[in-house]
Structure formats: C-alpha cells, structure tokens
C-alpha cells in the first residue's frame, strides 16, 4: 500500500507521519502551497510533488486532506487524472464517501471516509497521541474490511458507519468537543465578572473540569451528574437564570439544563422535577 496526500495541513501531516512510523509507504504530498508540500514531505521522509497526476500514479490510495468544503472540488479536478484502480479517501466527519466523491465507481475507483475521532491540533505532535483514537469509517464495500484491519493493526479501535449516519455522528462529535468550548468560555466570562482574570478563571475551573470529565468517562454522565438540577433545586436555577446579560446566554443555560433534567430523572426516578421542568420551558 502506497499512500499519497493531496493537502498538507495538520491532518495530512499527522496521518502521513503516523503511517510512516508504522512502516507504511508514504509516496508524498501535493499541495497548492509548494512550501507546505515540501515541509510535509520532509517531515515524513517522502516526496514533494509538483504534478498531481504523478502523485496519483505513484499511489494506491490518495488521501484528500483539505478543508471539508474543498474535498469534492479536488475530486472533480482529479477524477480524469487516471484514478481507475485507486482508492480515494477523505477524513471529514460530516461528509459520506458518496457525497464527497459522486459517481466515483464510474471512473473505476473507490471512495472512503476515514475519520479519526480526535482533535488534530498540531502538525508536528498530534501523530504521537492519535494511536488511541477511534477511526470511524465508511465507503465502498470492496476494501472497507481492509481499512478496518489497517487501522486495527496500529492499535486503533475502528467503527464502521453507514453513510446515512455520518451527519448525526459528526454532530455528536461537535457536541462533545466544540460545544464544550462554548460552555467553558461562558463560565470563564462569568468568573471574570466576579473579579477573576481570564487566566485565573481557567486555573480555578481546571480541577472542576478535569474531575467532572474523569467521572463522566469512568462512570457515565448519569452517575457523574451533581449540582442544582440533580437536586431539583428550582430556586437556585431560577437565580442562575437572572445572572445572564443576554437572552442568548440565558437560553444556552436553559437548554443545557433541560437536558440535565432528563439525566437527573434517570439517576433519581423517585424525585419530582416538575417545578424545574416548568421553569426551564
């Protein structure tokens, strides 16, 4: 298996290095930024390509590691560049293989979505920690089991998805990752109003956040839940609602708290949460 990359950003760097570290032949990189392609090639000890057709010819599988909105555009550019017999892969969590590569079978190629459930934050360091990440995959049936075995051989857990579930899957990832950033930003801003500096607020919140996340991961969200919603303390929740300067922030608290009521009911089915539910409507 020779793997080439179109796009030399964080994901391209990370997967190329990760594959190379596991003995996979990385043919090299093509990018509209020749400097980025050269940098990635040097990092992975592979080749910088100036000709995209040559990269495709030299590769069995081609990873298109560009922003989600550009994946199909790249495919449209290369579909007549000799892709027959090739496997085209993208790493978008939201797009299915069929959405990214329409009618790919008519060009004699196969399409795959191979998404690492992992925040790739560093071009040069993320490959060191991606080994524990799930890879969630879907696409052509021909070699899907081979891609599963490919990642499992590195020690990564693999989950095969249906094309229809990709959007919901990606939304789930965004809730656990991106939306958490919004909640922490809201908490930090409120502590700043209480006299903390931004850095002090993050430092103060760190033990709370880490302990809570550790508990959720160890015991599940239901068992980990604490606080006024769990206690059905409608009075405190009503006071909280009066702390928000904007209706947007108030609705954020209200919506998340309404979800917490469902969790609290699972934890304490004997408790009456009616007053709290009415307050949060």
Beta strands, then each sheet from edge to edge (+ up, - down):
strand 1: 2-6
strand 2: 25-30
strand 3: 47-48
strand 4: 61-64
strand 5: 87-90
strand 6: 110-116
strand 7: 135-139
strand 8: 158-160
sheet 1: 3+ 2+ 1+ 4+ 5+ 6+ 7- 8-
end
